[in-house]
Amino acid sequence: MFKNILIPTDGSELSQRAVKVGIELARLHQARITGIHVIPDYHLLIAYEGAFDPVTEERIEEEAKVRAESYLAFVRGSAGNAGVSCDTVCETSDHPYDAILKAAETRRCDLIVMTSHGRKGLAAVLLGSETRKVLTHARIPVLIVR
């Protein structure tokens, strides 16, 4: 039924649980997975804050890339242990949900498996929900792991 499952990760425990569920689903369907991590566009954030320091910006970007690689290494390792074919991608965007949806389209994914952090009330309004945005705009099925 599924051939390529996209699994966004932010490295959190909840996200790791979604990775495991997505991999098990892929194994059952003899599908492949694509793991994705989206790094926020710090250049825009730093410019918005009004304090542009190229050295600080470079350090922040490098630290984000190191974290992203560790998150995606977890996806690759988990997939390898389960015998599931895996590809990973790291994107930079100020709209993570949009990068997730574009990756799903360009890589011809037929399912997105992701987690929700379960923020409610004011926190959800202020912080937004990338999961909610993916659900709202996705043209393919989305499985939310709690």
N, C-alpha and C positions, 0 to 999 in steps of 0.2 A: 504494500500500500504506500508506504513512504520510501523515498529514495535518497533524499538529502535533508537532514534536520539541522537547522541553525540553532546554536545554543549560545546566547549572549552570557558573558560572565563579568562580574565585578570583583571576583575573588573572595566574596563573603562566604560564610558558612552556608547561608541559604542558597547562594548561587552554586556552590559546589554540590549541593543536594540536587539542584535542577540539572547540573551536568550529568550526574549519575543516572537520574531518571531518563534523560535524553539519550544517553549511551545505551541503556538497557532497552529502550524502545527501538533504537536503531539496530541493536543486535537481534531483537525479535523479528524485525522486518527486513533483515539483511540489507540495511541502508547504511549510508555513510553519514558522518556528521561534519559540520563546519562550526568551529568555535570562534567567537568574536569578542573582542574587548574594545570599547570605544574610550579613547583618552579625551578628556575635555580640552578644548582649545584654550590653553592658558594664555596665549598671546592676547586674545580678546579680553580675558579677565584682567590681566595686568594693565592693559591699555585703559580699560574702563576704570580701574582703581586710580589711574593717574600717575602711578609710580612705575615708570618703565626703566627697568634695569636689565640689560641684556645678559649679564652674568647670572643673575637670579633666575631669569626666564629659562636660560639654557640648563641650569641645574634642576629646575622643576621638571622640565621636559624629559631630561635624562632619567630622573627618578621615576617618572610616570612610565617610561618605556621599560625600565627594569621590572617594575611591578607588573606591567602588562605581560611581559614575557613569562613571569612566574605563574600568572593566572592561566595563560595559554598552555604552558608546560604541564600544568595540572590536567587540563583537558586532553592534551595529547597522550599523557601517561595513562590516564584513566581509560581512554579509548583503546590504547595499545594493549592494556591488561585484559580488556574485554574482547579483543580481536576485532574491533570495529575500525574501519578506515576513517581517517580523520585529516582534516585540513584546518588551519587556523588563520585568522586575519586580525590585524590590529589597525584600527582607523582613528583618526583625530577629527573631532567634530564638536561644535557647540550645541548640537542637537543629537544626542546619542540615539534616540528612537529613530531618527531619520537615517542615520548611518546603518542601523540594524536592518531597517526595511530595504534600503538600497542593496545591502549585502545579500539579503534573502532573494531579491530579484535578480541581481547579476549572477549569483551562484546557483540559481534555479532551485532554491530550497522549497520544499512543499509542506514544511511545518517549522514553527518556531517554538522552542521549549525554553521558558525562562521563569524566573521567580518574581515574586512581589515582596517588597519589604514590609508590607502591611501597615504603612503609615495611614493614620486616620486624622480627621479633624483638621486643625490649623496646620499641622506639620505637612499633611498631604497637599494642602492648598499652597503653602509657601514653598515647599520643596518640589512640588509637582510629582508626577509619577511617570517614569519612562515606560513602565509596563502598561499603564493606562493608555499612553499615547500610541504604543505599538498595537494594543488591542483595537483602538479606535481607527487606526489607519491601515492596518494589515489587510492584504487581499488573500492571504493564506491562513490556515488554521493556526491558532496560538494556544499552547498548553501552558497553563500557569501552575507552577509547583509551589505549594505552601510548606 
